[in-house]
């Protein structure tokens, strides 16, 4: 049977950076993200007894399927049938550029593969499957504001998408594929950054305060903590020689600081790439942020997104 699933990227407000020692891909720190609407990965999985190997097509091109096959192997283990699959995946945003394509990619794959295999798994089991491939993907199984505790198998919902009138304004700082993937970036940070221990110590505290601010709907406290989490994550990475930023990143960050100094409550966050994602409460402030970021030197384009829905199987046409 062929199943198509849709999943959305998420942006972490408190960041996951670093893994626990040992197998299983468990994050070393808790994280809290918001699933985004507007951007999507659409993935079709078909198990086929005729195939002699898995086949993976990403954005129209045959691609390296090593991590796809690793997830499919876990599904095959549960289904008890050694069938290979064809996986066809399409992103409607640039792949591997720090717009979180691995999160939506593995979330869509986990949903489509388990359903195509006939497994009747709940969202927590699917989230666990996605986490083992890419921990941020565990969060994209759910909609709204989502948490993945350190050492937990699955993510869980902290608050629904409508909890806050949140806008995420994305300032695209490059269309290029990033040089260092997040798996490698966090491995090198853990191995060589003199600030990694400080990151591990601070991240759970920042996370707990951010979670409380979110639940209290204290947007400015939440925004400040989100920005602090991103800065601490990048500081730890930069100290290991891993710099995801480019000049447009810095221009966008200054724009956010200038807006704040002028009284607009906007806050920046950055994942393992150069783009700056700006958090704003309400359409008015989001509009102000979008206009200012569009004028920032080097920013290629700006788009607005909002909290979005859980990963799901696409309804039959
Ligand atoms: C900076 O989930 O891509 O986006 O588990 O190794 O696949 P792996 O890492 P990944 O890391 C995401 C890092 C981040 C922060 C975050 O999303 O929490």
Boltz pocket constraint, residues with backbone or C-beta under 6 A from the ligand:
constraints:
  - pocket:
      binder: B
      contacts: [[A, 10], [A, 11], [A, 12], [A, 14], [A, 15], [A, 16], [A, 17], [A, 25], [A, 31], [A, 102], [A, 103], [A, 131], [A, 133], [A, 134], [A, 135], [A, 136], [A, 137], [A, 182], [A, 183], [A, 184], [A, 270], [A, 271], [A, 272]]
      max_distance: 6.0
